[in-house]
Structure formats: structure tokens, C-alpha cells
Amino acid sequence: MRIISARREAELSFRGAASRHAARREWALVDLGGASTEIVIARGDRMLRSVALPIGSGVLAATYLSDPPRPEERARLRQAALRELTRAPDEEVERLVATGGTASNLPVVLAKRNPPRVLTTADILTCESRLDHRRARQVAASTGLPANRVKAMRGGVEALLLLLDWFGLALLHVSHEGLRHGMLLAYLERGGNWWQDHPTKSGDFVGTPGTMGKLGSWT
């Protein structure tokens, strides 16, 4: 058994997602978790900076939404999330990639047989409507998702819509690659030393304090 540092965990998680989704110019990777959202700005396969925001899907849903949600509750959730989003990076990015429970399960809500890997804004709004129009246990029965997951996704879908708008994009790329994939790639490159931190060099990625330490939830 190996215990890896939070910094190394972040690097491996990012590497897993970047192996499929990296863009040549700057792009954004969003890990939408239950309690917080991590946003990484990258160029190619290199992490540039990150920030953590307290707008996790589970917290948003539990704080603002009933079962099923009402329109006025969604409006309050949106206002609260927007207040936190002002601390997000404001760079121009060519691609927004999302990972985490909400992102990885939204394609199934849209199409169970052939779920897409890229979602349009219209697709996400369709998912929001399907998640909201009945009680969570009924949506769970029709989608095959746990009822608690359905409830959390109701908060997460709003956060993803706001992030698309924040970055001025209309497409969301869904990543199923993350920590495990990054560990495999590191092992293939470095063998038994895959888990060790790289020496810090000038210009290396530096996250804001407290960020990137919970990226084991990346999928």
C-alpha cells in the first residue's frame, strides 16, 4: 500500500482527465463534488492554477431544493452559486471538461443506450427538466440511479450550467478518466516510483491553499 500526497493525487487525477481531454490552448477542468467544486486551468497537459469553490452539488441541493424542486428554489440556488462563482478563474478557455458524480451521470439521464460524452447547454437543460419533474425516487426508478444521487444532481446541474455561462461556452465535455487512469499512466512511465512527488521547479503548478486535496473523488 502507498500513501500519496494531496499534491501528487491532484497531479494524477488531472493527468487521467487530460489524457483524453487536454486542449492545445488553455482549457478548464471542473471537479464537481458533493461539498465543493475544484476548477483547474490548464494548457495542454500542464496545470496552471486552480481554485476551490464551496458550491458542491449535494450541499446546494440540500440547502435550497425540495423534492421535487420548485422554480423559486432554483432561482435562490442560482443566486447563491453566482455569488461564489465570482471567485472562479476568468481566463478565456477553449474547452470545459467536467468530472464527478453529476457530470458522469448526466449523459445517462439524457440517453441510457448511447449516452453522449459531450453535452450542449440544451442537453443539460433537458436533464434538469427530467430530474425535476417527479420525486427523486420516481426519477431513480426510471434512470437506474440512486435517489440520493438524483437529489445531488439537481444541485450539480445548475452549477454546470452556470460554469458554462461563466466561461462563455456551449459545450460540456464529460470525463470518465481520473485518478485511477492517472495512476496507471504514471506506473507505465515511472514504474514503482509512480506514487512519488515530482521535485518542485520554477513555473510548476501551484494551487490556492486548501485546494486539490480531495481530488480522489475524480472519476
PASEBA-1860 file (N, C-alpha, C; in nm, 3 decimals):
! residues 219
1> MRIISARR> 0.084/-0.120/0.000/0.000/0.000/0.000/0.088/0.125/0.000 ~ 0.049/0.224/-0.081/0.121/0.351/-0.086/0.028/0.464/-0.046 ~ 0.078/0.556/0.033/0.002/0.677/0.070/0.062/0.792/-0.010 ~ -0.018/0.850/-0.097/0.032/0.959/-0.181/-0.011/1.093/-0.123 ~ 0.068/1.194/-0.151/0.038/1.328/-0.101/-0.081/1.387/-0.176 ~ -0.141/1.489/-0.117/-0.254/1.556/-0.183/-0.210/1.617/-0.315 ~ -0.087/1.670/-0.317/-0.035/1.730/-0.440/-0.022/1.624/-0.549 ~ 0.033/1.507/-0.513/0.050/1.400/-0.612/-0.085/1.346/-0.657
9> EAELSFRG> -0.180/1.336/-0.565/-0.314/1.291/-0.600/-0.376/1.383/-0.703 ~ -0.358/1.514/-0.682/-0.411/1.613/-0.776/-0.347/1.597/-0.913 ~ -0.214/1.578/-0.914/-0.143/1.561/-1.041/-0.193/1.438/-1.117 ~ -0.212/1.328/-1.045/-0.255/1.203/-1.108/-0.398/1.213/-1.160 ~ -0.484/1.276/-1.081/-0.623/1.294/-1.123/-0.631/1.380/-1.248 ~ -0.556/1.489/-1.247/-0.554/1.576/-1.364/-0.497/1.503/-1.485 ~ -0.391/1.426/-1.464/-0.329/1.356/-1.577/-0.427/1.257/-1.640 ~ -0.506/1.190/-1.555/-0.604/1.098/-1.610/-0.704/1.167/-1.699
17> AASRHAAR> -0.757/1.280/-1.653/-0.855/1.354/-1.734/-0.790/1.415/-1.857 ~ -0.669/1.469/-1.840/-0.601/1.536/-1.951/-0.562/1.438/-2.061 ~ -0.544/1.312/-2.026/-0.502/1.214/-2.127/-0.601/1.202/-2.241 ~ -0.726/1.235/-2.214/-0.828/1.230/-2.319/-0.874/1.370/-2.362 ~ -0.876/1.464/-2.268/-0.946/1.589/-2.294/-0.859/1.712/-2.308 ~ -0.729/1.702/-2.293/-0.644/1.821/-2.299/-0.660/1.893/-2.432 ~ -0.661/2.026/-2.424/-0.668/2.110/-2.544/-0.533/2.179/-2.563 ~ -0.503/2.219/-2.685/-0.374/2.281/-2.715/-0.360/2.414/-2.642
25> REWALVDL> -0.466/2.492/-2.643/-0.464/2.620/-2.572/-0.523/2.600/-2.432 ~ -0.550/2.710/-2.362/-0.599/2.697/-2.225/-0.738/2.634/-2.222 ~ -0.758/2.548/-2.123/-0.886/2.481/-2.104/-0.911/2.467/-1.955 ~ -1.035/2.438/-1.919/-1.072/2.429/-1.778/-1.123/2.290/-1.745 ~ -1.078/2.239/-1.632/-1.126/2.112/-1.580/-1.199/2.139/-1.450 ~ -1.323/2.092/-1.440/-1.407/2.114/-1.322/-1.436/1.980/-1.256 ~ -1.400/1.967/-1.129/-1.438/1.852/-1.050/-1.550/1.896/-0.957 ~ -1.673/1.861/-0.995/-1.790/1.900/-0.916/-1.820/1.789/-0.816
33> GGASTEIV> -1.787/1.814/-0.691/-1.810/1.717/-0.585/-1.936/1.748/-0.507 ~ -1.957/1.673/-0.400/-2.077/1.693/-0.319/-2.072/1.818/-0.234 ~ -1.952/1.855/-0.187/-1.939/1.968/-0.096/-1.867/2.087/-0.157 ~ -1.791/2.067/-0.264/-1.716/2.177/-0.323/-1.688/2.148/-0.469 ~ -1.639/2.251/-0.537/-1.603/2.239/-0.678/-1.460/2.286/-0.696 ~ -1.378/2.203/-0.759/-1.240/2.239/-0.791/-1.233/2.276/-0.939 ~ -1.176/2.391/-0.968/-1.158/2.435/-1.107/-1.009/2.448/-1.135 ~ -0.962/2.377/-1.236/-0.822/2.383/-1.277/-0.815/2.447/-1.415
41> IARGDRML> -0.728/2.543/-1.430/-0.697/2.600/-1.562/-0.568/2.535/-1.608 ~ -0.569/2.486/-1.732/-0.454/2.414/-1.784/-0.424/2.459/-1.927 ~ -0.304/2.428/-1.970/-0.267/2.445/-2.111/-0.205/2.313/-2.156 ~ -0.266/2.250/-2.254/-0.221/2.118/-2.292/-0.233/2.023/-2.174 ~ -0.124/1.953/-2.140/-0.127/1.860/-2.026/-0.060/1.920/-1.902 ~ -0.054/2.054/-1.895/0.013/2.122/-1.784/-0.087/2.203/-1.702 ~ -0.092/2.175/-1.573/-0.178/2.250/-1.482/-0.117/2.388/-1.456 ~ -0.200/2.492/-1.466/-0.150/2.628/-1.445/-0.192/2.684/-1.309
49> RSVALPIG> -0.319/2.673/-1.276/-0.369/2.726/-1.149/-0.503/2.663/-1.118 ~ -0.546/2.678/-0.992/-0.673/2.618/-0.951/-0.738/2.702/-0.842 ~ -0.864/2.675/-0.820/-0.938/2.738/-0.710/-1.046/2.641/-0.666 ~ -1.079/2.644/-0.538/-1.186/2.563/-0.482/-1.302/2.653/-0.444 ~ -1.422/2.617/-0.484/-1.542/2.694/-0.452/-1.639/2.608/-0.370 ~ -1.705/2.667/-0.269/-1.798/2.590/-0.185/-1.936/2.576/-0.249 ~ -1.941/2.524/-0.370/-2.070/2.506/-0.438/-2.085/2.361/-0.486 ~ -2.071/2.268/-0.393/-2.088/2.128/-0.425/-2.234/2.094/-0.453
57> SGVLAATY> -2.254/1.990/-0.533/-2.389/1.953/-0.576/-2.478/1.912/-0.459 ~ -2.424/1.831/-0.368/-2.505/1.786/-0.255/-2.544/1.897/-0.161 ~ -2.449/1.987/-0.133/-2.477/2.100/-0.043/-2.581/2.193/-0.105 ~ -2.566/2.223/-0.232/-2.662/2.311/-0.299/-2.803/2.251/-0.297 ~ -2.812/2.122/-0.328/-2.943/2.056/-0.332/-3.007/2.051/-0.194 ~ -2.928/2.013/-0.093/-2.983/2.001/0.043/-3.023/2.135/0.101 ~ -2.953/2.240/0.063/-2.978/2.373/0.120/-3.097/2.442/0.054 ~ -3.115/2.423/-0.077/-3.211/2.507/-0.149/-3.328/2.433/-0.214
65> LSDPPRPE> -3.321/2.303/-0.234/-3.420/2.237/-0.317/-3.507/2.139/-0.240 ~ -3.636/2.141/-0.270/-3.730/2.043/-0.219/-3.731/1.923/-0.313 ~ -3.819/1.829/-0.286/-3.833/1.710/-0.371/-3.978/1.694/-0.414 ~ -4.011/1.731/-0.538/-3.924/1.785/-0.643/-3.902/1.935/-0.623 ~ -3.799/1.991/-0.687/-3.769/2.134/-0.670/-3.878/2.223/-0.730 ~ -3.891/2.343/-0.671/-3.982/2.443/-0.725/-3.900/2.552/-0.795 ~ -3.958/2.619/-0.894/-3.883/2.720/-0.970/-3.821/2.828/-0.882 ~ -3.892/2.873/-0.781/-3.838/2.979/-0.696/-3.718/2.930/-0.615
73> ERARLRQA> -3.715/2.800/-0.583/-3.600/2.744/-0.513/-3.477/2.741/-0.604 ~ -3.499/2.706/-0.729/-3.389/2.707/-0.825/-3.333/2.848/-0.841 ~ -3.420/2.947/-0.840/-3.375/3.085/-0.854/-3.286/3.124/-0.736 ~ -3.323/3.083/-0.615/-3.241/3.114/-0.497/-3.108/3.040/-0.503 ~ -3.111/2.914/-0.545/-2.987/2.836/-0.559/-2.894/2.905/-0.658 ~ -2.949/2.949/-0.770/-2.868/3.012/-0.874/-2.802/3.139/-0.821 ~ -2.877/3.219/-0.747/-2.821/3.343/-0.692/-2.708/3.314/-0.595 ~ -2.725/3.212/-0.510/-2.622/3.177/-0.414/-2.496/3.126/-0.484
81> ALRELTRA> -2.513/3.042/-0.584/-2.398/2.989/-0.657/-2.325/3.099/-0.733 ~ -2.400/3.193/-0.788/-2.338/3.303/-0.861/-2.250/3.388/-0.771 ~ -2.290/3.405/-0.646/-2.209/3.483/-0.552/-2.073/3.417/-0.532 ~ -2.070/3.286/-0.524/-1.943/3.215/-0.505/-1.863/3.210/-0.635 ~ -1.931/3.208/-0.747/-1.865/3.193/-0.876/-1.780/3.314/-0.912 ~ -1.801/3.425/-0.845/-1.720/3.544/-0.875/-1.573/3.521/-0.842 ~ -1.541/3.416/-0.765/-1.402/3.385/-0.732/-1.340/3.284/-0.828 ~ -1.416/3.243/-0.927/-1.365/3.146/-1.024/-1.267/3.213/-1.120
89> PDEEVERL> -1.175/3.138/-1.178/-1.085/3.195/-1.280/-1.166/3.253/-1.395 ~ -1.117/3.363/-1.452/-1.193/3.428/-1.560/-1.117/3.427/-1.692 ~ -1.022/3.333/-1.707/-0.948/3.323/-1.832/-1.038/3.280/-1.947 ~ -0.997/3.314/-2.066/-1.063/3.261/-2.185/-1.014/3.118/-2.206 ~ -1.104/3.023/-2.211/-1.066/2.883/-2.233/-1.142/2.831/-2.354 ~ -1.082/2.735/-2.423/-1.146/2.682/-2.542/-1.231/2.558/-2.514 ~ -1.217/2.500/-2.393/-1.290/2.379/-2.363/-1.316/2.370/-2.213 ~ -1.436/2.325/-2.178/-1.471/2.299/-2.038/-1.495/2.149/-2.023
97> VATGGTAS> -1.417/2.087/-1.936/-1.427/1.944/-1.910/-1.475/1.926/-1.766 ~ -1.572/1.838/-1.745/-1.626/1.818/-1.611/-1.615/1.672/-1.570 ~ -1.583/1.650/-1.443/-1.579/1.518/-1.386/-1.650/1.521/-1.252 ~ -1.674/1.404/-1.194/-1.751/1.396/-1.071/-1.885/1.329/-1.097 ~ -1.960/1.304/-0.990/-2.083/1.227/-0.999/-2.189/1.287/-1.089 ~ -2.214/1.418/-1.077/-2.316/1.480/-1.161/-2.278/1.471/-1.308 ~ -2.157/1.511/-1.340/-2.114/1.513/-1.481/-2.117/1.373/-1.542 ~ -2.067/1.274/-1.471/-2.057/1.140/-1.529/-2.192/1.072/-1.544
105> NLPVVLAK> -2.292/1.115/-1.466/-2.424/1.052/-1.474/-2.526/1.128/-1.559 ~ -2.500/1.254/-1.590/-2.595/1.329/-1.673/-2.618/1.265/-1.810 ~ -2.514/1.213/-1.878/-2.541/1.151/-2.007/-2.641/1.036/-2.001 ~ -2.646/0.964/-1.888/-2.740/0.854/-1.872/-2.882/0.906/-1.860 ~ -2.897/1.021/-1.796/-3.030/1.082/-1.786/-3.081/1.122/-1.924 ~ -2.989/1.162/-2.009/-3.026/1.205/-2.144/-3.054/1.087/-2.236 ~ -2.969/0.984/-2.231/-2.985/0.869/-2.321/-2.917/0.748/-2.258 ~ -2.995/0.650/-2.212/-2.939/0.535/-2.143/-2.864/0.442/-2.238
113> RNPPRVLT> -2.909/0.430/-2.362/-2.849/0.333/-2.453/-2.715/0.382/-2.508 ~ -2.711/0.503/-2.558/-2.587/0.560/-2.613/-2.563/0.698/-2.551 ~ -2.522/0.701/-2.425/-2.501/0.832/-2.360/-2.389/0.910/-2.425 ~ -2.410/1.039/-2.452/-2.308/1.121/-2.517/-2.194/1.158/-2.423 ~ -2.078/1.186/-2.478/-1.964/1.231/-2.399/-1.950/1.383/-2.401 ~ -2.026/1.448/-2.488/-2.028/1.594/-2.494/-2.173/1.640/-2.485 ~ -2.201/1.733/-2.393/-2.336/1.782/-2.371/-2.346/1.928/-2.411 ~ -2.452/1.962/-2.481/-2.480/2.102/-2.511/-2.556/2.164/-2.394
121> TADILTCE> -2.566/2.296/-2.397/-2.647/2.363/-2.295/-2.791/2.313/-2.299 ~ -2.844/2.293/-2.418/-2.981/2.241/-2.433/-2.993/2.102/-2.373 ~ -2.890/2.018/-2.391/-2.891/1.884/-2.332/-2.900/1.891/-2.180 ~ -2.822/1.980/-2.121/-2.819/1.991/-1.975/-2.952/2.044/-1.923 ~ -3.012/2.137/-1.995/-3.145/2.186/-1.956/-3.249/2.075/-1.965 ~ -3.237/1.989/-2.064/-3.327/1.873/-2.074/-3.309/1.781/-1.954 ~ -3.184/1.757/-1.916/-3.157/1.675/-1.798/-3.216/1.738/-1.673 ~ -3.201/1.868/-1.659/-3.258/1.938/-1.544/-3.408/1.918/-1.537
129> SRLDHRRA> -3.475/1.930/-1.649/-3.620/1.911/-1.653/-3.658/1.768/-1.613 ~ -3.584/1.669/-1.662/-3.614/1.530/-1.629/-3.586/1.498/-1.483 ~ -3.484/1.560/-1.426/-3.453/1.539/-1.285/-3.556/1.604/-1.192 ~ -3.618/1.712/-1.240/-3.705/1.793/-1.154/-3.853/1.756/-1.159 ~ -3.900/1.690/-1.264/-4.044/1.686/-1.286/-4.117/1.583/-1.200 ~ -4.043/1.495/-1.130/-4.104/1.400/-1.039/-4.022/1.389/-0.911 ~ -4.073/1.317/-0.814/-3.997/1.295/-0.691/-3.873/1.212/-0.722 ~ -3.771/1.226/-0.637/-3.641/1.163/-0.663/-3.653/1.012/-0.679
137> RQVAASTG> -3.735/0.946/-0.598/-3.745/0.801/-0.607/-3.807/0.757/-0.740 ~ -3.895/0.840/-0.796/-3.954/0.807/-0.925/-3.853/0.827/-1.038 ~ -3.776/0.934/-1.030/-3.670/0.956/-1.129/-3.566/0.845/-1.119 ~ -3.535/0.804/-0.997/-3.438/0.697/-0.977/-3.485/0.567/-1.043 ~ -3.613/0.538/-1.030/-3.666/0.414/-1.089/-3.655/0.415/-1.241 ~ -3.671/0.531/-1.302/-3.669/0.538/-1.449/-3.528/0.548/-1.506 ~ -3.432/0.595/-1.425/-3.295/0.614/-1.475/-3.198/0.506/-1.427 ~ -3.234/0.437/-1.320/-3.143/0.339/-1.262/-3.041/0.399/-1.168
145> LPANRVKA> -3.055/0.528/-1.137/-2.965/0.596/-1.044/-3.023/0.593/-0.904 ~ -2.940/0.594/-0.800/-2.992/0.603/-0.663/-3.065/0.734/-0.640 ~ -3.167/0.733/-0.555/-3.247/0.853/-0.529/-3.160/0.966/-0.473 ~ -3.064/0.933/-0.385/-2.977/1.037/-0.330/-2.889/1.099/-0.437 ~ -2.849/1.020/-0.536/-2.772/1.073/-0.648/-2.857/1.169/-0.730 ~ -2.982/1.133/-0.752/-3.074/1.220/-0.826/-3.086/1.355/-0.756 ~ -3.102/1.353/-0.625/-3.117/1.478/-0.549/-2.991/1.565/-0.562 ~ -2.874/1.503/-0.551/-2.750/1.579/-0.561/-2.732/1.637/-0.702
153> MRGGVEAL> -2.768/1.558/-0.801/-2.753/1.604/-0.939/-2.839/1.726/-0.968 ~ -2.949/1.740/-0.900/-3.034/1.858/-0.919/-2.959/1.985/-0.882 ~ -2.873/1.978/-0.781/-2.790/2.093/-0.749/-2.673/2.106/-0.843 ~ -2.614/1.992/-0.882/-2.497/1.994/-0.968/-2.526/2.046/-1.107 ~ -2.645/2.013/-1.160/-2.676/2.055/-1.296/-2.682/2.207/-1.307 ~ -2.727/2.272/-1.202/-2.730/2.419/-1.203/-2.589/2.476/-1.202 ~ -2.502/2.415/-1.122/-2.364/2.461/-1.117/-2.295/2.447/-1.252 ~ -2.319/2.337/-1.321/-2.258/2.317/-1.453/-2.309/2.417/-1.555
161> LLLLDWFG> -2.437/2.446/-1.551/-2.492/2.548/-1.641/-2.429/2.684/-1.616 ~ -2.412/2.719/-1.489/-2.351/2.847/-1.455/-2.205/2.853/-1.499 ~ -2.134/2.741/-1.486/-1.994/2.738/-1.526/-1.979/2.751/-1.678 ~ -2.067/2.688/-1.752/-2.065/2.707/-1.898/-2.084/2.853/-1.933 ~ -2.180/2.915/-1.868/-2.207/3.056/-1.895/-2.088/3.143/-1.852 ~ -2.027/3.109/-1.738/-1.914/3.185/-1.686/-1.799/3.188/-1.786 ~ -1.771/3.074/-1.848/-1.661/3.065/-1.943/-1.704/3.097/-2.086 ~ -1.831/3.129/-2.105/-1.879/3.167/-2.238/-1.878/3.052/-2.338
169> LALLHVSH> -1.907/2.931/-2.290/-1.905/2.813/-2.376/-2.043/2.748/-2.383 ~ -2.063/2.666/-2.484/-2.192/2.600/-2.503/-2.181/2.448/-2.502 ~ -2.059/2.395/-2.486/-2.039/2.251/-2.486/-1.967/2.209/-2.358 ~ -2.014/2.101/-2.297/-1.951/2.045/-2.177/-1.899/1.906/-2.212 ~ -1.767/1.888/-2.196/-1.705/1.758/-2.222/-1.703/1.678/-2.092 ~ -1.760/1.559/-2.094/-1.770/1.475/-1.975/-1.651/1.381/-1.969 ~ -1.580/1.381/-1.856/-1.464/1.295/-1.839/-1.495/1.180/-1.744 ~ -1.467/1.059/-1.788/-1.475/0.941/-1.701/-1.335/0.896/-1.659
177> EGLRHGML> -1.234/0.966/-1.706/-1.096/0.936/-1.669/-1.057/1.025/-1.551 ~ -0.982/0.969/-1.458/-0.941/1.048/-1.342/-0.825/0.983/-1.269 ~ -0.838/0.970/-1.138/-0.726/0.926/-1.055/-0.674/0.788/-1.095 ~ -0.762/0.690/-1.110/-0.715/0.554/-1.144/-0.641/0.553/-1.277 ~ -0.696/0.625/-1.374/-0.633/0.631/-1.506/-0.498/0.700/-1.497 ~ -0.491/0.807/-1.418/-0.365/0.877/-1.399/-0.261/0.790/-1.330 ~ -0.303/0.708/-1.233/-0.211/0.616/-1.165/-0.152/0.515/-1.263 ~ -0.237/0.463/-1.351/-0.189/0.367/-1.449/-0.087/0.430/-1.544
185> LAYLERGG> -0.117/0.550/-1.591/-0.024/0.619/-1.680/0.110/0.646/-1.611 ~ 0.104/0.686/-1.484/0.226/0.714/-1.409/0.307/0.587/-1.389 ~ 0.240/0.476/-1.362/0.311/0.349/-1.344/0.380/0.307/-1.473 ~ 0.312/0.324/-1.586/0.372/0.287/-1.714/0.495/0.372/-1.744 ~ 0.496/0.496/-1.694/0.608/0.586/-1.720/0.721/0.570/-1.620 ~ 0.686/0.554/-1.492/0.788/0.560/-1.386/0.803/0.431/-1.307 ~ 0.723/0.330/-1.339/0.735/0.204/-1.267/0.699/0.218/-1.121 ~ 0.779/0.157/-1.033/0.749/0.154/-0.891/0.753/0.289/-0.822
193> NWWQDHPT> 0.809/0.390/-0.888/0.815/0.524/-0.828/0.697/0.611/-0.870 ~ 0.592/0.552/-0.926/0.479/0.629/-0.980/0.415/0.719/-0.876 ~ 0.419/0.680/-0.750/0.346/0.748/-0.645/0.420/0.868/-0.586 ~ 0.549/0.883/-0.616/0.630/0.987/-0.553/0.608/1.123/-0.619 ~ 0.616/1.227/-0.538/0.603/1.363/-0.588/0.719/1.395/-0.681 ~ 0.689/1.476/-0.785/0.795/1.533/-0.867/0.860/1.647/-0.789 ~ 0.991/1.668/-0.804/1.053/1.786/-0.742/0.988/1.912/-0.796 ~ 0.963/2.009/-0.708/0.902/2.135/-0.750/1.005/2.220/-0.821
201> KSGDFVGT> 0.964/2.272/-0.937/1.052/2.358/-1.016/0.985/2.493/-1.039 ~ 1.062/2.591/-1.074/1.006/2.722/-1.107/0.906/2.708/-1.221 ~ 0.788/2.764/-1.201/0.686/2.758/-1.305/0.591/2.642/-1.290 ~ 0.618/2.549/-1.191/0.527/2.439/-1.170/0.393/2.489/-1.120 ~ 0.292/2.405/-1.137/0.158/2.437/-1.088/0.159/2.462/-0.939 ~ 0.091/2.567/-0.898/0.069/2.594/-0.756/-0.078/2.624/-0.737 ~ -0.146/2.546/-0.653/-0.287/2.570/-0.627/-0.304/2.667/-0.512 ~ -0.424/2.716/-0.497/-0.454/2.803/-0.384/-0.458/2.718/-0.258
209> PGTMGKLG> -0.433/2.777/-0.141/-0.430/2.698/-0.017/-0.559/2.622/0.004 ~ -0.542/2.496/0.039/-0.658/2.413/0.068/-0.718/2.346/-0.053 ~ -0.672/2.377/-0.174/-0.730/2.317/-0.292/-0.660/2.189/-0.329 ~ -0.724/2.112/-0.412/-0.669/1.992/-0.474/-0.642/1.880/-0.377 ~ -0.683/1.892/-0.252/-0.656/1.785/-0.156/-0.762/1.679/-0.154 ~ -0.875/1.696/-0.222/-0.983/1.599/-0.216/-1.014/1.546/-0.354 ~ -0.915/1.540/-0.438/-0.943/1.501/-0.575/-0.949/1.352/-0.595 ~ -0.947/1.274/-0.488/-0.968/1.132/-0.503/-1.107/1.101/-0.552
217> SWT> -1.200/1.197/-0.547/-1.336/1.174/-0.594/-1.346/1.184/-0.747 ~ -1.238/1.227/-0.813/-1.240/1.235/-0.958/-1.260/1.096/-1.015 ~ -1.339/1.088/-1.119/-1.365/0.958/-1.180/-1.316/0.956/-1.322
END
